Amino acid sequence: MITFLKTILVILLVYFGLKFLIRWATPYLMKYVVKKAGQRFEQAFNGSQGNPNSKKEKEGKVTIDKVPHKQKKHKSTVGDYVDYEELD
C-alpha cells in the first residue's frame, strides 16, 4: 500500500514539476523561436532584394548573360524508323 502511494506521489510530483517548468520556459522558448524566424526572414529578404549600398557595377551599365545551347547527341548507328502497314 505504501509503495502504491509513493508511486502516485512521484507521478504527481513529476506532472506538476513538468507543468511548472513548461510554464516557466515557454516565454523564453517562444522569444528564441521568433528571434530565429525573424533572422531567417531578414536574411532571405536581404538576399533576394540585394543591398542598394553595395553596387558592384556602375549604374547604367547593361550586361547580358547567355546560357550556351547544349548540342544534342544523335545516334546515327541505330538507323531510321520506318512504320509499315499491313495490307490485306
MMTF fields as JSON, N, C-alpha, C and O atoms, coordinates in Angstrom:
{
  "mmtfVersion": "1.0.0",
  "mmtfProducer": "UNKNOWN",
  "numBonds": 351,
  "numAtoms": 352,
  "numGroups": 88,
  "numChains": 1,
  "numModels": 1,
  "chainsPerModel": [1],
  "groupsPerChain": [88],
  "chainIdList": ["A"],
  "bondAtomList": [4, 2, 8, 6, 12, 10, 16, 14, 20, 18, 24, 22, 28, 26, 32, 30, 36, 34, 40, 38, 44, 42, 48, 46, 52, 50, 56, 54, 60, 58, 64, 62, 68, 66, 72, 70, 76, 74, 80, 78, 84, 82, 88, 86, 92, 90, 96, 94, 100, 98, 104, 102, 108, 106, 112, 110, 116, 114, 120, 118, 124, 122, 128, 126, 132, 130, 136, 134, 140, 138, 144, 142, 148, 146, 152, 150, 156, 154, 160, 158, 164, 162, 168, 166, 172, 170, 176, 174, 180, 178, 184, 182, 188, 186, 192, 190, 196, 194, 200, 198, 204, 202, 208, 206, 212, 210, 216, 214, 220, 218, 224, 222, 228, 226, 232, 230, 236, 234, 240, 238, 244, 242, 248, 246, 252, 250, 256, 254, 260, 258, 264, 262, 268, 266, 272, 270, 276, 274, 280, 278, 284, 282, 288, 286, 292, 290, 296, 294, 300, 298, 304, 302, 308, 306, 312, 310, 316, 314, 320, 318, 324, 322, 328, 326, 332, 330, 336, 334, 340, 338, 344, 342, 348, 346],
  "bondOrderList": [1, 1, 1, 1, 1, 1, 1, 1, 1, 1, 1, 1, 1, 1, 1, 1, 1, 1, 1, 1, 1, 1, 1, 1, 1, 1, 1, 1, 1, 1, 1, 1, 1, 1, 1, 1, 1, 1, 1, 1, 1, 1, 1, 1, 1, 1, 1, 1, 1, 1, 1, 1, 1, 1, 1, 1, 1, 1, 1, 1, 1, 1, 1, 1, 1, 1, 1, 1, 1, 1, 1, 1, 1, 1, 1, 1, 1, 1, 1, 1, 1, 1, 1, 1, 1, 1, 1],
  "groupList": [{"groupName": "MET", "atomNameList": ["N", "CA", "C", "O"], "elementList": ["N", "C", "C", "O"], "formalChargeList": [0, 0, 0, 0], "bondAtomList": [1, 0, 2, 1, 3, 2], "bondOrderList": [1, 1, 2], "singleLetterCode": "M", "chemCompType": "L-PEPTIDE LINKING"}, {"groupName": "ILE", "atomNameList": ["N", "CA", "C", "O"], "elementList": ["N", "C", "C", "O"], "formalChargeList": [0, 0, 0, 0], "bondAtomList": [1, 0, 2, 1, 3, 2], "bondOrderList": [1, 1, 2], "singleLetterCode": "I", "chemCompType": "L-PEPTIDE LINKING"}, {"groupName": "THR", "atomNameList": ["N", "CA", "C", "O"], "elementList": ["N", "C", "C", "O"], "formalChargeList": [0, 0, 0, 0], "bondAtomList": [1, 0, 2, 1, 3, 2], "bondOrderList": [1, 1, 2], "singleLetterCode": "T", "chemCompType": "L-PEPTIDE LINKING"}, {"groupName": "PHE", "atomNameList": ["N", "CA", "C", "O"], "elementList": ["N", "C", "C", "O"], "formalChargeList": [0, 0, 0, 0], "bondAtomList": [1, 0, 2, 1, 3, 2], "bondOrderList": [1, 1, 2], "singleLetterCode": "F", "chemCompType": "L-PEPTIDE LINKING"}, {"groupName": "LEU", "atomNameList": ["N", "CA", "C", "O"], "elementList": ["N", "C", "C", "O"], "formalChargeList": [0, 0, 0, 0], "bondAtomList": [1, 0, 2, 1, 3, 2], "bondOrderList": [1, 1, 2], "singleLetterCode": "L", "chemCompType": "L-PEPTIDE LINKING"}, {"groupName": "LYS", "atomNameList": ["N", "CA", "C", "O"], "elementList": ["N", "C", "C", "O"], "formalChargeList": [0, 0, 0, 0], "bondAtomList": [1, 0, 2, 1, 3, 2], "bondOrderList": [1, 1, 2], "singleLetterCode": "K", "chemCompType": "L-PEPTIDE LINKING"}, {"groupName": "VAL", "atomNameList": ["N", "CA", "C", "O"], "elementList": ["N", "C", "C", "O"], "formalChargeList": [0, 0, 0, 0], "bondAtomList": [1, 0, 2, 1, 3, 2], "bondOrderList": [1, 1, 2], "singleLetterCode": "V", "chemCompType": "L-PEPTIDE LINKING"}, {"groupName": "TYR", "atomNameList": ["N", "CA", "C", "O"], "elementList": ["N", "C", "C", "O"], "formalChargeList": [0, 0, 0, 0], "bondAtomList": [1, 0, 2, 1, 3, 2], "bondOrderList": [1, 1, 2], "singleLetterCode": "Y", "chemCompType": "L-PEPTIDE LINKING"}, {"groupName": "GLY", "atomNameList": ["N", "CA", "C", "O"], "elementList": ["N", "C", "C", "O"], "formalChargeList": [0, 0, 0, 0], "bondAtomList": [1, 0, 2, 1, 3, 2], "bondOrderList": [1, 1, 2], "singleLetterCode": "G", "chemCompType": "PEPTIDE LINKING"}, {"groupName": "ARG", "atomNameList": ["N", "CA", "C", "O"], "elementList": ["N", "C", "C", "O"], "formalChargeList": [0, 0, 0, 0], "bondAtomList": [1, 0, 2, 1, 3, 2], "bondOrderList": [1, 1, 2], "singleLetterCode": "R", "chemCompType": "L-PEPTIDE LINKING"}, {"groupName": "TRP", "atomNameList": ["N", "CA", "C", "O"], "elementList": ["N", "C", "C", "O"], "formalChargeList": [0, 0, 0, 0], "bondAtomList": [1, 0, 2, 1, 3, 2], "bondOrderList": [1, 1, 2], "singleLetterCode": "W", "chemCompType": "L-PEPTIDE LINKING"}, {"groupName": "ALA", "atomNameList": ["N", "CA", "C", "O"], "elementList": ["N", "C", "C", "O"], "formalChargeList": [0, 0, 0, 0], "bondAtomList": [1, 0, 2, 1, 3, 2], "bondOrderList": [1, 1, 2], "singleLetterCode": "A", "chemCompType": "L-PEPTIDE LINKING"}, {"groupName": "PRO", "atomNameList": ["N", "CA", "C", "O"], "elementList": ["N", "C", "C", "O"], "formalChargeList": [0, 0, 0, 0], "bondAtomList": [1, 0, 2, 1, 3, 2], "bondOrderList": [1, 1, 2], "singleLetterCode": "P", "chemCompType": "L-PEPTIDE LINKING"}, {"groupName": "GLN", "atomNameList": ["N", "CA", "C", "O"], "elementList": ["N", "C", "C", "O"], "formalChargeList": [0, 0, 0, 0], "bondAtomList": [1, 0, 2, 1, 3, 2], "bondOrderList": [1, 1, 2], "singleLetterCode": "Q", "chemCompType": "L-PEPTIDE LINKING"}, {"groupName": "GLU", "atomNameList": ["N", "CA", "C", "O"], "elementList": ["N", "C", "C", "O"], "formalChargeList": [0, 0, 0, 0], "bondAtomList": [1, 0, 2, 1, 3, 2], "bondOrderList": [1, 1, 2], "singleLetterCode": "E", "chemCompType": "L-PEPTIDE LINKING"}, {"groupName": "ASN", "atomNameList": ["N", "CA", "C", "O"], "elementList": ["N", "C", "C", "O"], "formalChargeList": [0, 0, 0, 0], "bondAtomList": [1, 0, 2, 1, 3, 2], "bondOrderList": [1, 1, 2], "singleLetterCode": "N", "chemCompType": "L-PEPTIDE LINKING"}, {"groupName": "SER", "atomNameList": ["N", "CA", "C", "O"], "elementList": ["N", "C", "C", "O"], "formalChargeList": [0, 0, 0, 0], "bondAtomList": [1, 0, 2, 1, 3, 2], "bondOrderList": [1, 1, 2], "singleLetterCode": "S", "chemCompType": "L-PEPTIDE LINKING"}, {"groupName": "ASP", "atomNameList": ["N", "CA", "C", "O"], "elementList": ["N", "C", "C", "O"], "formalChargeList": [0, 0, 0, 0], "bondAtomList": [1, 0, 2, 1, 3, 2], "bondOrderList": [1, 1, 2], "singleLetterCode": "D", "chemCompType": "L-PEPTIDE LINKING"}, {"groupName": "HIS", "atomNameList": ["N", "CA", "C", "O"], "elementList": ["N", "C", "C", "O"], "formalChargeList": [0, 0, 0, 0], "bondAtomList": [1, 0, 2, 1, 3, 2], "bondOrderList": [1, 1, 2], "singleLetterCode": "H", "chemCompType": "L-PEPTIDE LINKING"}],
  "groupTypeList": [0, 1, 2, 3, 4, 5, 2, 1, 4, 6, 1, 4, 4, 6, 7, 3, 8, 4, 5, 3, 4, 1, 9, 10, 11, 2, 12, 7, 4, 0, 5, 7, 6, 6, 5, 5, 11, 8, 13, 9, 3, 14, 13, 11, 3, 15, 8, 16, 13, 8, 15, 12, 15, 16, 5, 5, 14, 5, 14, 8, 5, 6, 2, 1, 17, 5, 6, 12, 18, 5, 13, 5, 5, 18, 5, 16, 2, 6, 8, 17, 7, 6, 17, 7, 14, 14, 4, 17],
  "groupIdList": [1, 2, 3, 4, 5, 6, 7, 8, 9, 10, 11, 12, 13, 14, 15, 16, 17, 18, 19, 20, 21, 22, 23, 24, 25, 26, 27, 28, 29, 30, 31, 32, 33, 34, 35, 36, 37, 38, 39, 40, 41, 42, 43, 44, 45, 46, 47, 48, 49, 50, 51, 52, 53, 54, 55, 56, 57, 58, 59, 60, 61, 62, 63, 64, 65, 66, 67, 68, 69, 70, 71, 72, 73, 74, 75, 76, 77, 78, 79, 80, 81, 82, 83, 84, 85, 86, 87, 88],
  "secStructList": [7, 2, 2, 2, 2, 2, 2, 2, 2, 2, 2, 2, 2, 2, 2, 2, 2, 2, 2, 2, 2, 2, 2, 2, 2, 2, 2, 2, 2, 2, 2, 2, 2, 2, 2, 2, 2, 2, 2, 2, 2, 2, 2, 2, 2, 2, 2, 2, 2, 7, 7, 6, 6, 7, 7, 7, 1, 7, 6, 6, 7, 7, 7, 7, 7, 7, 7, 7, 7, 7, 7, 7, 7, 7, 7, 6, 6, 1, 7, 7, 7, 7, 7, 7, 7, 7, 7, 7],
  "xCoordList": [0.831, 0.0, 0.873, 0.544, 1.966, 2.833, 3.566, 3.784, 3.948, 4.627, 3.676, 4.084, 2.413, 1.413, 1.289, 1.234, 1.244, 1.147, 2.414, 2.336, 3.583, 4.829, 4.824, 5.257, 4.329, 4.269, 3.345, 3.69, 2.179, 1.232, 1.844, 1.688, 2.531, 3.16, 4.256, 4.356, 5.064, 6.117, 5.505, 5.982, 4.466, 3.807, 3.242, 3.42, 2.564, 2.019, 3.127, 2.994, 4.213, 5.326, 5.963, 6.275, 6.156, 6.716, 5.757, 6.19, 4.467, 3.475, 3.469, 3.554, 3.37, 3.313, 4.659, 4.697, 5.746, 7.059, 7.23, 7.716, 6.834, 6.912, 5.967, 6.307, 4.786, 3.825, 4.395, 4.271, 5.017, 5.64, 6.817, 6.974, 7.636, 8.808, 8.391, 9.021, 7.367, 6.892, 6.326, 6.591, 5.556, 5.016, 6.12, 5.993, 7.183, 8.302, 9.158, 9.633, 9.357, 10.266, 9.597, 10.297, 8.301, 7.614, 7.863, 8.134, 7.787, 8.047, 9.452, 9.633, 10.436, 11.806, 11.975, 12.658, 11.351, 11.417, 10.737, 11.251, 9.601, 8.892, 9.702, 9.753, 10.325, 11.174, 12.31, 12.634, 12.91, 14.009, 13.533, 14.203, 12.381, 11.849, 11.5, 11.805, 10.871, 10.505, 11.758, 11.805, 12.755, 14.008, 14.683, 15.14, 14.75, 15.371, 14.573, 15.161, 13.248, 12.424, 12.615, 12.669, 12.719, 12.966, 14.319, 14.445, 15.331, 16.65, 16.631, 17.229, 15.952, 15.862, 15.087, 15.467, 14.009, 13.232, 14.064, 14.06, 14.775, 15.613, 16.73, 17.04, 17.328, 18.391, 17.853, 18.497, 16.689, 16.1, 15.687, 15.862, 15.144, 14.703, 15.892, 15.851, 16.948, 18.132, 18.854, 19.44, 18.821, 19.493, 18.798, 19.459, 17.477, 16.751, 16.688, 16.706, 16.616, 16.495, 17.858, 18.002, 18.826, 20.155, 20.254, 19.255, 21.443, 21.679, 21.992, 22.948, 21.229, 21.467, 22.781, 23.272, 23.354, 24.604, 25.824, 26.895, 25.684, 26.839, 26.69, 26.493, 26.785, 26.688, 28.051, 29.061, 28.078, 29.33, 29.66, 30.832, 28.65, 28.859, 28.366, 27.615, 28.807, 28.359, 26.886, 26.369, 26.235, 24.835, 24.681, 25.401, 23.757, 23.512, 24.211, 23.906, 25.13, 25.837, 24.916, 24.283, 24.851, 23.975, 24.818, 25.757, 24.483, 25.156, 24.108, 23.03, 24.429, 23.518, 24.242, 25.304, 23.665, 24.246, 23.472, 22.244, 24.187, 23.562, 23.992, 25.139, 23.073, 23.386, 23.661, 22.8, 24.828, 25.114, 24.176, 23.809, 23.805, 22.924, 23.681, 24.834, 23.033, 23.646, 23.418, 22.311, 24.454, 24.327, 23.752, 24.199, 22.756, 22.12, 22.96, 23.481, 23.072, 23.831, 22.873, 21.825, 23.239, 22.429, 23.082, 24.299, 22.266, 22.77, 22.545, 21.448, 23.584, 23.45, 23.614, 23.324, 24.062, 24.278, 22.986, 22.952, 21.935, 20.686, 19.946, 19.425, 19.877, 19.168, 17.858, 17.528, 17.106, 15.831, 14.708, 14.778, 13.676, 12.496, 11.513, 11.202, 11.026, 10.062, 8.827, 8.904, 7.673, 6.409, 5.744, 5.437, 5.524, 4.902, 3.444, 3.064, 2.633, 1.222, 0.996, 1.576, 0.141, -0.196, -1.24, -2.2, -1.061, -2.042, -2.776, -2.168, -4.072, -4.864, -4.924, -5.548],
  "yCoordList": [-1.196, 0.0, 1.257, 2.239, 1.231, 2.395, 2.609, 3.752, 1.531, 1.679, 2.27, 3.039, 1.9, 2.476, 3.982, 4.747, 4.405, 5.833, 6.574, 7.708, 5.941, 6.56, 6.736, 7.765, 5.719, 5.795, 6.919, 7.693, 7.009, 8.075, 9.434, 10.377, 9.549, 10.805, 11.197, 12.365, 10.245, 10.535, 10.965, 11.915, 10.288, 10.656, 12.065, 12.854, 12.395, 13.746, 14.791, 15.882, 14.467, 15.398, 15.663, 16.808, 14.625, 14.791, 15.592, 16.481, 15.296, 16.003, 17.494, 18.324, 17.835, 19.245, 19.944, 21.13, 19.22, 19.79, 20.131, 21.21, 19.222, 19.492, 20.621, 21.459, 20.635, 21.697, 23.064, 24.019, 23.159, 24.404, 24.779, 25.939, 23.792, 24.04, 24.507, 25.404, 23.926, 24.32, 25.736, 26.535, 26.051, 27.412, 28.448, 29.574, 28.088, 28.998, 29.151, 30.248, 28.066, 28.088, 28.505, 28.903, 28.43, 28.732, 30.156, 30.313, 31.189, 32.535, 32.69, 33.332, 32.112, 32.203, 31.42, 31.862, 30.265, 29.449, 30.163, 30.148, 30.778, 31.493, 32.705, 32.978, 33.421, 34.549, 34.071, 34.718, 32.943, 32.393, 31.996, 32.284, 31.337, 30.9, 32.102, 32.101, 33.112, 34.309, 35.05, 35.55, 35.116, 35.782, 35.063, 35.708, 33.738, 32.962, 33.094, 33.221, 33.065, 33.217, 34.6, 34.735, 35.626, 36.98, 37.089, 37.755, 36.439, 36.462, 35.756, 36.239, 34.624, 33.905, 34.716, 34.759, 35.355, 36.181, 37.352, 37.664, 37.997, 39.139, 38.7, 39.4, 37.554, 37.051, 36.721, 37.037, 36.095, 35.764, 37.027, 37.115, 37.999, 39.231, 40.013, 40.506, 40.134, 40.861, 40.123, 40.751, 38.811, 38.036, 38.126, 38.13, 38.198, 38.243, 39.649, 39.817, 40.651, 42.024, 42.638, 43.415, 42.31, 42.889, 44.194, 44.878, 44.522, 45.748, 46.87, 46.74, 47.973, 49.025, 49.763, 50.421, 49.677, 50.382, 49.646, 50.241, 48.373, 47.593, 47.237, 46.072, 48.242, 48.013, 47.606, 48.23, 46.551, 46.064, 46.725, 46.877, 47.112, 47.698, 49.134, 49.558, 49.87, 51.249, 51.284, 50.373, 52.334, 52.499, 52.775, 53.607, 52.093, 52.292, 51.272, 51.179, 50.51, 49.504, 48.304, 47.824, 47.834, 46.726, 45.497, 45.551, 44.395, 43.135, 42.099, 42.055, 41.275, 40.212, 38.891, 38.665, 38.037, 36.718, 35.712, 35.65, 34.928, 33.919, 32.542, 32.328, 31.64, 30.251, 29.577, 29.6, 28.982, 28.352, 27.167, 26.44, 26.991, 25.888, 24.583, 24.486, 23.6, 22.281, 21.572, 21.576, 20.98, 20.267, 18.892, 18.182, 18.532, 17.24, 16.174, 16.372, 15.065, 13.964, 13.086, 12.676, 12.808, 11.955, 10.584, 10.463, 9.578, 8.221, 7.829, 7.428, 7.951, 7.645, 6.16, 5.711, 5.398, 3.973, 3.171, 2.035, 3.723, 2.986, 2.888, 1.818, 3.931, 3.924, 4.658, 5.225, 4.652, 5.355, 4.427, 3.211, 5.027, 4.266, 4.315, 5.387, 3.146, 3.057, 2.374, 1.31, 3.001, 2.441, 1.737, 2.36, 0.445, -0.34, -0.601, -0.739, -0.667, -1.031, -2.366, -2.677, -3.162, -4.463, -4.296, -3.543, -4.979, -4.966, -6.288, -7.337, -6.25, -7.491, -8.043, -9.08],
  "zCoordList": [0.0, 0.0, 0.0, -0.665, 0.73, 0.818, -0.502, -0.905, -1.178, -2.466, -3.501, -4.371, -3.392, -4.311, -4.096, -5.059, -2.836, -2.529, -2.958, -3.432, -2.794, -3.243, -4.761, -5.279, -5.464, -6.931, -7.376, -8.269, -6.761, -7.089, -6.765, -7.54, -5.647, -5.243, -6.244, -6.619, -6.672, -7.644, -8.97, -9.59, -9.409, -10.67, -10.586, -11.514, -9.495, -9.318, -9.232, -9.787, -8.546, -8.425, -9.79, -10.114, -10.582, -11.924, -12.792, -13.525, -12.724, -13.53, -13.211, -14.116, -11.921, -11.554, -11.775, -12.105, -11.595, -11.864, -13.339, -13.674, -14.218, -15.658, -16.06, -16.896, -15.461, -15.753, -15.382, -16.149, -14.214, -13.773, -14.671, -15.05, -15.005, -15.851, -17.249, -17.809, -17.802, -19.141, -19.098, -19.996, -18.074, -17.967, -17.783, -18.263, -17.107, -16.889, -18.15, -18.441, -18.897, -20.035, -21.347, -22.278, -21.451, -22.71, -23.217, -24.408, -22.395, -22.93, -23.502, -24.536, -22.841, -23.34, -24.633, -25.557, -24.687, -25.898, -27.068, -28.187, -26.816, -27.884, -28.362, -29.561, -27.445, -27.838, -28.737, -29.733, -28.386, -29.178, -30.574, -31.566, -30.65, -31.943, -32.821, -34.013, -32.253, -33.012, -33.48, -34.603, -32.628, -32.99, -34.154, -35.098, -34.097, -35.18, -36.476, -37.55, -36.389, -37.59, -38.196, -39.418, -37.361, -37.854, -38.538, -39.566, -37.973, -38.596, -39.95, -40.912, -40.027, -41.302, -42.336, -43.506, -41.907, -42.83, -43.326, -44.517, -42.417, -42.799, -43.742, -44.705, -43.47, -44.326, -45.72, -46.72, -45.794, -47.092, -47.839, -49.054, -47.12, -47.762, -48.295, -49.422, -47.505, -47.943, -49.055, -49.937, -49.025, -50.058, -51.401, -52.439, -51.399, -52.672, -53.253, -54.473, -52.401, -52.881, -53.166, -54.111, -52.388, -52.563, -51.803, -51.579, -51.419, -50.671, -51.655, -52.42, -51.673, -52.657, -52.432, -53.349, -51.261, -50.995, -51.527, -51.645, -51.848, -52.3, -53.775, -54.122, -54.64, -56.079, -56.607, -56.284, -57.424, -57.962, -59.292, -59.636, -60.03, -61.347, -61.351, -60.473, -62.359, -62.48, -62.856, -63.504, -62.444, -62.761, -64.25, -64.801, -64.902, -66.322, -67.192, -68.382, -66.648, -67.43, -67.638, -66.698, -68.867, -69.202, -69.489, -70.282, -68.846, -69.125, -69.486, -68.893, -70.453, -70.878, -70.698, -71.278, -69.902, -69.681, -70.516, -70.444, -71.304, -72.14, -71.67, -71.278, -71.717, -71.432, -72.769, -73.648, -72.947, -74.233, -74.487, -73.563, -75.731, -76.101, -76.014, -76.435, -75.473, -75.406, -76.734, -77.271, -77.242, -78.502, -78.224, -77.324, -79.01, -78.847, -79.536, -80.633, -78.873, -79.44, -80.245, -79.746, -81.474, -82.337, -82.43, -82.575, -82.346, -82.516, -83.972, -84.36, -84.757, -86.182, -86.457, -87.566, -85.497, -85.726, -85.663, -86.135, -85.099, -84.939, -86.264, -86.58, -87.036, -88.302, -88.208, -87.166, -89.298, -89.356, -88.957, -89.14, -88.41, -88.033, -89.192, -89.71, -89.596, -90.694, -90.161, -89.546, -90.406, -89.953, -91.126, -92.143, -90.98, -92.043, -91.718, -90.555, -92.765, -92.603, -93.25, -94.29, -92.625, -93.202, -94.278, -94.114, -95.351, -96.445, -96.443, -96.232, -96.676, -96.734, -98.122, -98.348]
}
